[in-house]
Structures are given as C-alpha cells and as structure tokens.
Amino acid sequence: MKIKEMPLSQEVQSRLQFLSKKVNNNEQSEKDREFEEMMKKIDMESASRLHSVRSKKKELRVAQRESKKKVDKIKQERSADYETSNSTREIIEKTYRNLELTAKAHTFEEWCTECGCFHLDKLTDD
C-alpha cells in the first residue's frame, strides 16, 4: 500500500526546492562550516579575554584590599611610637611652664638676681 502525499502549493514547493539545493550544496556548506568555526574561535578568544580581564580586576581589588590592610596595620603600630602618654604630656607641659616662667622671670619684682630664682617666702608674704 502506497502512502499518498498531500499536494503542496506552488509557493511551498519552490521553498522546498530552494532549501534542498542549499542543503545539498557541499561547497557552500563547507564555507559556512569554516565561517562558523572561525566565529566560534573568535567568540572563544573574546570570552577568554573577557574572563582574563575580569580575573585580573578581581586579583587587583584583592591585592589593593590586602595592601590597604597592611598600611593600616603599620600606621597603627607606628602611632603608638609617636603618641605621647599622659605622663609624658604632663612632663612636657611642666617643662614648658617652667621655661616660660624662667624666660619672663627677670621682669618680676620677686626675682632674685643673685641666685636667679624666686624665693617662696617672698611670694607668700604678699
């Protein structure tokens, strides 16, 4: 028993013939295959470059974070060397007051020119 095919319209037949020629054309399909392979290769290279760039950016961000942490740690360690404690600050202030007083001492009436100091008994009498 033979299966009957449905009749095709003229437009469908012409389209079917065109597609069959295109499929059967080996030379063209070879060129298409080469072109597709070239495009895939370009896409792969592009993707690998993009991946490489993203990877390098990520590595750079990580390195920047690590170096910032190192710098902060060094600053923290060094700040203790340069910060003055309260006792040191008090000593500095006392020394400054003494120097300031000594610098202006000769202008005061209570200043003793013989020994170069203030006598407490003269200060308390007033």
DSSP file with accessible surface (Angstrom, degrees, kcal/mol):
  #  RESIDUE AA STRUCTURE BP1 BP2  ACC     N-H-->O    O-->H-N    N-H-->O    O-->H-N    TCO  KAPPA ALPHA  PHI   PSI    X-CA   Y-CA   Z-CA
    1    1 A M              0   0  238      0, 0.0     2,-0.4     0, 0.0     0, 0.0   0.000 360.0 360.0 360.0 130.7    0.0    0.0    0.0
    2    2 A K        -     0   0  189      1,-0.0     2,-0.4     0, 0.0     0, 0.0  -0.748 360.0-129.2 -97.5 135.1    1.4    3.3   -1.0
    3    3 A I        -     0   0  151     -2,-0.4     2,-0.4     1,-0.0    -1,-0.0  -0.683  24.0-133.0 -84.6 131.0    1.0    6.4    1.2
    4    4 A K        -     0   0  191     -2,-0.4     2,-0.3     1,-0.0    -1,-0.0  -0.644  14.2-138.1 -85.7 137.4   -0.4    9.3   -0.6
    5    5 A E        -     0   0  181     -2,-0.4     3,-0.1     1,-0.1    -1,-0.0  -0.699  22.0-111.9 -92.3 149.7    1.3   12.6   -0.2
    6    6 A M        -     0   0  158     -2,-0.3     2,-0.1     1,-0.1    -1,-0.1  -0.508  38.1-103.8 -77.7 143.8   -0.6   15.7    0.2
    7    7 A P        -     0   0  122      0, 0.0     2,-0.4     0, 0.0    -1,-0.1  -0.436  36.0-142.8 -68.0 139.6   -0.4   18.1   -2.6
    8    8 A L        -     0   0   79     -2,-0.1    -3,-0.0     1,-0.1     0, 0.0  -0.833  15.4-113.2-104.7 148.3    1.8   21.1   -2.0
    9    9 A S     >  -     0   0   65     -2,-0.4     4,-2.5     1,-0.1     5,-0.2  -0.237  30.7-108.2 -73.5 164.3    1.2   24.6   -3.1
   10   10 A Q  H  > S+     0   0  152      1,-0.2     4,-2.3     2,-0.2     5,-0.2   0.902 119.2  50.9 -60.8 -42.4    3.4   26.2   -5.7
   11   11 A E  H  > S+     0   0  156      2,-0.2     4,-2.2     1,-0.2    -1,-0.2   0.918 110.9  47.1 -64.5 -44.0    5.0   28.5   -3.0
   12   12 A V  H  > S+     0   0   72      1,-0.2     4,-2.5     2,-0.2    -1,-0.2   0.904 111.5  52.3 -66.0 -40.2    5.8   25.7   -0.6
   13   13 A Q  H  X S+     0   0   78     -4,-2.5     4,-2.4     2,-0.2    -2,-0.2   0.927 109.8  47.9 -63.0 -42.8    7.3   23.6   -3.5
   14   14 A S  H  X S+     0   0   63     -4,-2.3     4,-2.3     2,-0.2    -2,-0.2   0.911 112.7  48.9 -66.3 -38.1    9.6   26.4   -4.5
   15   15 A R  H  X S+     0   0  145     -4,-2.2     4,-2.4     2,-0.2    -1,-0.2   0.919 110.7  50.8 -66.1 -41.3   10.7   27.0   -0.9
   16   16 A L  H  X S+     0   0   99     -4,-2.5     4,-2.4     1,-0.2    -2,-0.2   0.904 110.5  49.2 -63.6 -42.1   11.3   23.2   -0.5
   17   17 A Q  H  X S+     0   0  119     -4,-2.4     4,-2.2     2,-0.2    -1,-0.2   0.915 110.4  50.8 -64.0 -42.3   13.4   23.2   -3.7
   18   18 A F  H  X S+     0   0  113     -4,-2.3     4,-2.2     1,-0.2    -2,-0.2   0.937 112.4  46.2 -61.8 -45.3   15.4   26.2   -2.5
   19   19 A L  H  X S+     0   0   71     -4,-2.4     4,-2.5     1,-0.2     5,-0.2   0.897 110.9  51.8 -67.1 -38.8   16.1   24.6    0.8
   20   20 A S  H  X S+     0   0   53     -4,-2.4     4,-2.4     2,-0.2    -1,-0.2   0.898 110.2  49.4 -66.1 -38.2   17.1   21.2   -0.7
   21   21 A K  H  X S+     0   0  151     -4,-2.2     4,-1.1     2,-0.2    -1,-0.2   0.916 111.4  50.1 -62.8 -42.0   19.6   23.0   -3.0
   22   22 A K  H  < S+     0   0  120     -4,-2.2     3,-0.3    -5,-0.2    -2,-0.2   0.911 113.5  44.5 -64.9 -41.9   21.0   24.9   -0.1
   23   23 A V  H  < S+     0   0  109     -4,-2.5    -2,-0.2     1,-0.2    -1,-0.2   0.898 115.4  47.7 -69.1 -39.0   21.4   21.7    1.9
   24   24 A N  H  < S+     0   0  116     -4,-2.4     2,-1.3    -5,-0.2    -1,-0.2   0.603  83.8 100.6 -80.8 -10.9   22.8   19.7   -0.9
   25   25 A N     X  -     0   0   77     -4,-1.1     4,-2.1    -3,-0.3     5,-0.2  -0.617  49.9-179.1 -79.5  97.0   25.3   22.4   -1.9
   26   26 A N  H  > S+     0   0  123     -2,-1.3     4,-2.3     2,-0.2    -1,-0.2   0.861  75.5  55.2 -67.5 -39.4   28.5   21.0   -0.4
   27   27 A E  H  > S+     0   0  131      2,-0.2     4,-2.0     1,-0.2    -1,-0.2   0.945 111.9  43.2 -62.5 -45.6   30.8   23.8   -1.4
   28   28 A Q  H  > S+     0   0   81      1,-0.2     4,-2.7     2,-0.2    -2,-0.2   0.913 113.0  51.7 -66.8 -41.3   28.7   26.4    0.2
   29   29 A S  H  X S+     0   0   27     -4,-2.1     4,-2.6     1,-0.2    -1,-0.2   0.873 107.7  53.5 -66.3 -32.6   28.1   24.3    3.3
   30   30 A E  H  X S+     0   0   87     -4,-2.3     4,-2.5     2,-0.2    -1,-0.2   0.931 110.6  46.5 -63.7 -44.7   31.9   23.8    3.7
   31   31 A K  H  X S+     0   0  107     -4,-2.0     4,-2.6     1,-0.2    -2,-0.2   0.907 112.5  50.4 -63.5 -41.2   32.4   27.6    3.5
   32   32 A D  H  X S+     0   0   61     -4,-2.7     4,-2.9     2,-0.2    -2,-0.2   0.907 109.9  50.3 -62.5 -42.1   29.6   28.0    6.0
   33   33 A R  H  X S+     0   0  116     -4,-2.6     4,-2.6     2,-0.2    -2,-0.2   0.928 111.5  47.7 -62.1 -44.9   31.2   25.5    8.3
   34   34 A E  H  X S+     0   0  107     -4,-2.5     4,-2.5     1,-0.2    -2,-0.2   0.915 112.9  49.4 -61.3 -42.8   34.6   27.2    8.1
   35   35 A F  H  X S+     0   0  116     -4,-2.6     4,-2.6     2,-0.2    -2,-0.2   0.929 111.1  48.7 -63.3 -44.9   32.9   30.6    8.8
   36   36 A E  H  X S+     0   0  110     -4,-2.9     4,-2.6     1,-0.2    -2,-0.2   0.906 111.5  50.0 -61.7 -41.2   31.0   29.2   11.8
   37   37 A E  H  X S+     0   0  122     -4,-2.6     4,-2.5     2,-0.2    -1,-0.2   0.912 110.6  49.9 -63.8 -41.6   34.2   27.6   13.2
   38   38 A M  H  X S+     0   0  109     -4,-2.5     4,-2.6     2,-0.2    -2,-0.2   0.920 111.5  48.5 -61.8 -44.0   36.0   31.0   12.7
   39   39 A M  H  X S+     0   0   76     -4,-2.6     4,-2.8     2,-0.2    -2,-0.2   0.909 111.4  49.7 -63.7 -40.9   33.2   32.8   14.5
   40   40 A K  H  X S+     0   0  134     -4,-2.6     4,-2.7     2,-0.2    -1,-0.2   0.913 110.7  50.5 -63.1 -42.2   33.3   30.2   17.4
   41   41 A K  H  X S+     0   0  135     -4,-2.5     4,-2.6     2,-0.2    -2,-0.2   0.931 111.8  47.0 -62.0 -45.1   37.0   30.6   17.7
   42   42 A I  H  X S+     0   0   86     -4,-2.6     4,-2.8     1,-0.2    -2,-0.2   0.922 112.6  50.1 -62.0 -43.4   36.7   34.4   17.8
   43   43 A D  H  X S+     0   0   96     -4,-2.8     4,-2.8     1,-0.2    -2,-0.2   0.911 111.2  48.7 -61.4 -42.4   33.9   34.1   20.4
   44   44 A M  H  X S+     0   0  133     -4,-2.7     4,-2.8     2,-0.2    -2,-0.2   0.917 112.6  47.6 -64.7 -43.4   36.0   31.8   22.5
   45   45 A E  H  X S+     0   0   81     -4,-2.6     4,-2.6     2,-0.2    -2,-0.2   0.921 113.6  48.2 -63.0 -42.2   39.0   34.1   22.3
   46   46 A S  H  X S+     0   0   60     -4,-2.8     4,-2.8    -5,-0.2    -2,-0.2   0.921 112.8  47.9 -63.5 -44.4   36.9   37.0   23.2
   47   47 A A  H  X S+     0   0   53     -4,-2.8     4,-2.9     2,-0.2    -2,-0.2   0.907 112.4  48.8 -63.9 -41.4   35.3   35.2   26.1
   48   48 A S  H  X S+     0   0   70     -4,-2.8     4,-2.6     2,-0.2    -2,-0.2   0.897 112.1  49.1 -67.1 -37.3   38.7   34.0   27.4
   49   49 A R  H  X S+     0   0  149     -4,-2.6     4,-2.8     2,-0.2    -2,-0.2   0.934 112.4  48.0 -64.1 -43.8   40.0   37.6   27.1
   50   50 A L  H  X S+     0   0   82     -4,-2.8     4,-2.7     2,-0.2     5,-0.2   0.925 112.9  48.2 -62.3 -43.9   36.9   38.9   29.0
   51   51 A H  H  X S+     0   0  133     -4,-2.9     4,-2.7     1,-0.2    -1,-0.2   0.915 111.9  50.3 -61.6 -42.0   37.4   36.2   31.6
   52   52 A S  H  X S+     0   0   59     -4,-2.6     4,-2.6     2,-0.2    -2,-0.2   0.915 110.8  48.4 -63.9 -43.0   41.0   37.1   31.9
   53   53 A V  H  X S+     0   0   73     -4,-2.8     4,-2.5     2,-0.2    -2,-0.2   0.936 113.3  47.2 -63.7 -45.6   40.3   40.8   32.3
   54   54 A R  H  X S+     0   0  161     -4,-2.7     4,-2.3     1,-0.2    -2,-0.2   0.910 112.3  50.6 -61.9 -42.2   37.7   40.1   35.0
   55   55 A S  H  X S+     0   0   41     -4,-2.7     4,-2.7    -5,-0.2    -2,-0.2   0.929 111.0  47.8 -61.7 -44.8   40.0   37.8   36.7
   56   56 A K  H  X S+     0   0  118     -4,-2.6     4,-2.6     1,-0.2    -2,-0.2   0.898 110.5  52.0 -65.3 -39.1   42.8   40.4   36.7
   57   57 A K  H  X S+     0   0  125     -4,-2.5     4,-2.5     2,-0.2    -1,-0.2   0.922 110.7  48.1 -61.9 -42.6   40.5   43.1   38.0
   58   58 A K  H  X S+     0   0  133     -4,-2.3     4,-2.5     2,-0.2    -2,-0.2   0.930 111.4  49.6 -63.8 -45.2   39.4   40.8   40.8
   59   59 A E  H  X S+     0   0  104     -4,-2.7     4,-2.6     1,-0.2    -2,-0.2   0.904 110.8  51.1 -60.3 -39.3   43.0   40.0   41.7
   60   60 A L  H  X S+     0   0  100     -4,-2.6     4,-2.7     2,-0.2    -2,-0.2   0.922 109.3  49.4 -64.7 -44.1   43.8   43.7   41.7
   61   61 A R  H  X S+     0   0  124     -4,-2.5     4,-2.4     2,-0.2    -2,-0.2   0.919 112.3  48.3 -61.3 -42.9   40.9   44.5   44.0
   62   62 A V  H  X S+     0   0   49     -4,-2.5     4,-2.5     1,-0.2    -2,-0.2   0.934 112.4  48.5 -63.0 -45.4   42.1   41.8   46.4
   63   63 A A  H  X S+     0   0   47     -4,-2.6     4,-2.7     1,-0.2     5,-0.2   0.898 110.7  51.2 -62.7 -40.0   45.7   43.0   46.3
   64   64 A Q  H  X S+     0   0  108     -4,-2.7     4,-2.4     2,-0.2    -1,-0.2   0.911 110.4  49.0 -63.7 -42.4   44.5   46.6   46.9
   65   65 A R  H  X S+     0   0  140     -4,-2.4     4,-2.3     2,-0.2    -2,-0.2   0.928 112.8  47.9 -61.7 -44.0   42.5   45.5   49.9
   66   66 A E  H  X S+     0   0  108     -4,-2.5     4,-2.3     2,-0.2    -2,-0.2   0.920 112.4  47.8 -64.9 -42.5   45.4   43.5   51.3
   67   67 A S  H  X S+     0   0   62     -4,-2.7     4,-2.7     2,-0.2    -1,-0.2   0.892 110.6  52.2 -67.1 -36.0   47.9   46.4   50.8
   68   68 A K  H  X S+     0   0  130     -4,-2.4     4,-2.7    -5,-0.2    -1,-0.2   0.923 109.5  49.8 -64.1 -40.4   45.4   48.8   52.5
   69   69 A K  H  X S+     0   0  146     -4,-2.3     4,-2.4     2,-0.2    -2,-0.2   0.912 111.1  49.3 -63.2 -41.4   45.1   46.4   55.5
   70   70 A K  H  X S+     0   0  140     -4,-2.3     4,-2.6     2,-0.2    -2,-0.2   0.927 111.7  48.4 -62.8 -44.3   49.0   46.3   55.7
   71   71 A V  H  X S+     0   0   71     -4,-2.7     4,-2.8     1,-0.2    -2,-0.2   0.928 112.1  48.9 -62.6 -44.1   49.2   50.0   55.5
   72   72 A D  H  X S+     0   0   72     -4,-2.7     4,-2.4     2,-0.2    -1,-0.2   0.904 111.4  50.1 -61.5 -41.1   46.6   50.4   58.2
   73   73 A K  H  X S+     0   0  136     -4,-2.4     4,-2.5     2,-0.2    -2,-0.2   0.927 111.6  47.6 -63.8 -43.8   48.4   47.9   60.4
   74   74 A I  H  X S+     0   0   70     -4,-2.6     4,-2.7     1,-0.2     5,-0.2   0.918 111.7  50.8 -64.4 -41.9   51.7   49.7   60.0
   75   75 A K  H  X S+     0   0  134     -4,-2.8     4,-2.1     1,-0.2    -1,-0.2   0.911 110.4  50.0 -60.4 -42.5   50.0   53.0   60.8
   76   76 A Q  H  X S+     0   0  141     -4,-2.4     4,-1.0     2,-0.2    -2,-0.2   0.925 112.4  46.7 -61.4 -45.9   48.5   51.5   63.9
   77   77 A E  H  X S+     0   0  110     -4,-2.5     4,-0.6     1,-0.2     3,-0.3   0.899 115.7  45.3 -64.5 -40.6   51.9   50.1   65.0
   78   78 A R  H  X S+     0   0  145     -4,-2.7     4,-1.3     1,-0.2     3,-0.4   0.780 100.5  67.4 -75.7 -26.7   53.7   53.4   64.4
   79   79 A S  H  X S+     0   0   38     -4,-2.1     4,-2.0     1,-0.3     3,-0.2   0.872  95.7  56.9 -63.9 -32.5   51.0   55.5   66.0
   80   80 A A  H  < S+     0   0   69     -4,-1.0    -1,-0.3    -3,-0.3    -2,-0.2   0.861 104.7  53.1 -65.7 -32.8   51.9   54.0   69.4
   81   81 A D  H  < S+     0   0  126     -4,-0.6    -1,-0.2    -3,-0.4    -2,-0.2   0.834 116.7  37.3 -68.9 -32.4   55.5   55.2   68.8
   82   82 A Y  H  < S+     0   0  185     -4,-1.3     2,-0.3    -3,-0.2    -2,-0.2   0.625  94.7  93.4 -99.3 -16.3   54.5   58.8   68.1
   83   83 A E  S  < S-     0   0  141     -4,-2.0     2,-0.4    -5,-0.2     0, 0.0  -0.605  70.7-134.3 -79.1 139.3   51.6   59.2   70.6
   84   84 A T        -     0   0   59     -2,-0.3    -2,-0.1     1,-0.1     2,-0.1  -0.738  15.2-129.2 -93.9 141.5   52.6   60.7   73.9
   85   85 A S     >  -     0   0   59     -2,-0.4     4,-2.6     1,-0.1     5,-0.2  -0.296  29.0-103.3 -78.8 171.1   51.3   59.2   77.1
   86   86 A N  H  > S+     0   0  118      1,-0.2     4,-2.6     2,-0.2     5,-0.2   0.903 122.0  51.3 -64.3 -39.9   49.6   61.3   79.7
   87   87 A S  H  > S+     0   0   71      2,-0.2     4,-2.2     1,-0.2    -1,-0.2   0.925 111.6  47.4 -65.3 -40.7   52.6   61.3   82.0
   88   88 A T  H  > S+     0   0   58      1,-0.2     4,-2.5     2,-0.2    -2,-0.2   0.919 111.6  51.1 -64.6 -41.8   54.9   62.4   79.1
   89   89 A R  H  X S+     0   0  114     -4,-2.6     4,-2.6     1,-0.2    -2,-0.2   0.914 109.4  50.3 -61.6 -41.5   52.4   65.1   78.2
   90   90 A E  H  X S+     0   0  124     -4,-2.6     4,-2.7     2,-0.2    -1,-0.2   0.916 110.2  50.1 -64.0 -40.6   52.4   66.3   81.8
   91   91 A I  H  X S+     0   0  108     -4,-2.2     4,-2.7     2,-0.2    -2,-0.2   0.924 111.3  48.9 -62.5 -43.4   56.2   66.4   81.9
   92   92 A I  H  X S+     0   0   96     -4,-2.5     4,-2.6     2,-0.2    -2,-0.2   0.932 112.5  47.7 -62.9 -43.9   56.2   68.4   78.7
   93   93 A E  H  X S+     0   0   98     -4,-2.6     4,-2.6     2,-0.2    -2,-0.2   0.918 112.3  49.1 -64.3 -41.5   53.6   70.9   80.0
   94   94 A K  H  X S+     0   0  123     -4,-2.7     4,-2.6     2,-0.2    -2,-0.2   0.934 111.9  48.8 -63.5 -44.6   55.5   71.3   83.3
   95   95 A T  H  X S+     0   0   68     -4,-2.7     4,-2.8     1,-0.2     5,-0.2   0.921 111.4  50.0 -61.4 -43.3   58.8   71.9   81.4
   96   96 A Y  H  X S+     0   0  147     -4,-2.6     4,-2.9     2,-0.2     5,-0.2   0.929 110.7  49.1 -62.0 -44.6   57.1   74.5   79.1
   97   97 A R  H  X S+     0   0  137     -4,-2.6     4,-2.8     1,-0.2    -1,-0.2   0.924 112.6  48.4 -60.7 -43.3   55.6   76.3   82.1
   98   98 A N  H  X S+     0   0   81     -4,-2.6     4,-2.8     2,-0.2    -2,-0.2   0.915 113.2  47.3 -63.9 -42.2   59.0   76.4   83.8
   99   99 A L  H  X S+     0   0  112     -4,-2.8     4,-2.4     2,-0.2    -2,-0.2   0.910 113.3  48.4 -65.1 -41.0   60.7   77.6   80.7
  100  100 A E  H  X S+     0   0   78     -4,-2.9     4,-1.6    -5,-0.2    -2,-0.2   0.933 113.4  47.1 -65.3 -42.5   58.1   80.3   80.2
  101  101 A L  H  X S+     0   0   82     -4,-2.8     4,-1.0    -5,-0.2    -2,-0.2   0.924 112.7  49.4 -65.0 -42.5   58.3   81.4   83.8
  102  102 A T  H  X S+     0   0   90     -4,-2.8     4,-0.5     1,-0.2     3,-0.4   0.887 108.3  53.7 -65.2 -37.9   62.1   81.4   83.6
  103  103 A A  H  < S+     0   0   68     -4,-2.4    -1,-0.2     1,-0.2    -2,-0.2   0.858 119.4  33.4 -65.9 -32.8   62.0   83.5   80.4
  104  104 A K  H >< S+     0   0  110     -4,-1.6     3,-1.5    -5,-0.2     4,-0.4   0.445  92.9  97.7 -99.8  -2.1   59.8   86.1   82.0
  105  105 A A  H >< S+     0   0    0     -4,-1.0     3,-1.9    -3,-0.4     6,-0.3   0.858  73.0  61.3 -60.1 -40.3   61.2   85.9   85.5
  106  106 A H  T 3< S+     0   0  132     -4,-0.5    -1,-0.3     1,-0.3    -2,-0.1   0.700  97.9  60.9 -65.4 -13.5   63.6   88.8   85.3
  107  107 A T  T <  S+     0   0   98     -3,-1.5    -1,-0.3    -4,-0.0     2,-0.2   0.630  88.7  87.9 -86.3 -13.6   60.6   91.1   84.7
  108  108 A F  S X  S-     0   0   90     -3,-1.9     3,-0.9    -4,-0.4    -3,-0.0  -0.616  76.4-135.4 -86.1 148.9   59.0   90.3   88.1
  109  109 A E  T 3  S+     0   0  184     -2,-0.2    -1,-0.1     1,-0.2    -4,-0.0   0.820 103.3  60.7 -69.1 -30.7   59.9   92.2   91.2
  110  110 A E  T 3  S+     0   0   47      2,-0.1     9,-0.7     8,-0.0    -1,-0.2   0.540  77.7 115.0 -76.8  -5.3   60.2   89.0   93.2
  111  111 A W  E <   -A  118   0A  57     -3,-0.9     2,-0.7    -6,-0.3     7,-0.2  -0.461  62.2-140.8 -69.9 130.7   63.0   87.6   91.0
  112  112 A C  E  >> -A  117   0A  14      5,-2.4     4,-1.6    -2,-0.2     5,-0.8  -0.832  12.2-167.9 -95.1 117.5   66.3   87.3   92.9
  113  113 A T  T  45S+     0   0  124     -2,-0.7    -1,-0.2     1,-0.2    -2,-0.0   0.742  81.7  62.8 -78.0 -21.4   69.2   88.4   90.6
  114  114 A E  T  45S+     0   0  184      1,-0.2    -1,-0.2     3,-0.1    -2,-0.0   0.940 122.9  14.6 -69.2 -49.5   71.8   86.9   93.0
  115  115 A C  T  45S-     0   0   76      2,-0.2    -2,-0.2     0, 0.0    -1,-0.2   0.554 101.0-122.1-104.5  -9.9   70.7   83.3   92.7
  116  116 A G  T  <5S+     0   0   36     -4,-1.6     2,-0.3     1,-0.3    -3,-0.2   0.899  74.3  87.2  75.3  41.4   68.4   83.5   89.6
  117  117 A C  E   <S-A  112   0A  50     -5,-0.8    -5,-2.4    -7,-0.1     2,-0.4  -0.937  78.9 -92.8-153.0 178.7   65.2   82.2   91.1
  118  118 A F  E     -A  111   0A  44     -2,-0.3     2,-0.6    -7,-0.2    -7,-0.1  -0.851  33.6-137.7 -97.0 137.1   62.0   83.1   93.0
  119  119 A H    >>  -     0   0   65     -9,-0.7     4,-1.5    -2,-0.4     3,-0.6  -0.832   6.7-147.0 -96.5 124.4   62.1   82.8   96.8
  120  120 A L  H 3> S+     0   0  133     -2,-0.6     4,-2.3     1,-0.2     5,-0.2   0.833  94.9  60.0 -62.0 -33.5   59.0   81.3   98.1
  121  121 A D  H 3> S+     0   0  100      1,-0.2     4,-1.1     2,-0.2    -1,-0.2   0.873 105.6  49.0 -66.0 -31.6   59.0   83.2  101.3
  122  122 A K  H <> S+     0   0  100     -3,-0.6     4,-0.8     1,-0.2    -1,-0.2   0.885 111.5  49.9 -73.0 -35.1   58.9   86.5   99.4
  123  123 A L  H  < S+     0   0   74     -4,-1.5     3,-0.4     1,-0.2    -2,-0.2   0.885 111.0  47.8 -70.7 -38.4   56.0   85.2   97.2
  124  124 A T  H  < S+     0   0  111     -4,-2.3    -1,-0.2     1,-0.2    -2,-0.2   0.726 100.4  66.9 -77.4 -20.9   53.9   84.1  100.2
  125  125 A D  H  <        0   0  126     -4,-1.1    -1,-0.2    -5,-0.2    -2,-0.2   0.845 360.0 360.0 -67.0 -32.9   54.4   87.3  102.1
  126  126 A D     <        0   0  148     -4,-0.8    -1,-0.1    -3,-0.4    -2,-0.1   0.736 360.0 360.0 -75.5 360.0   52.4   89.3   99.6
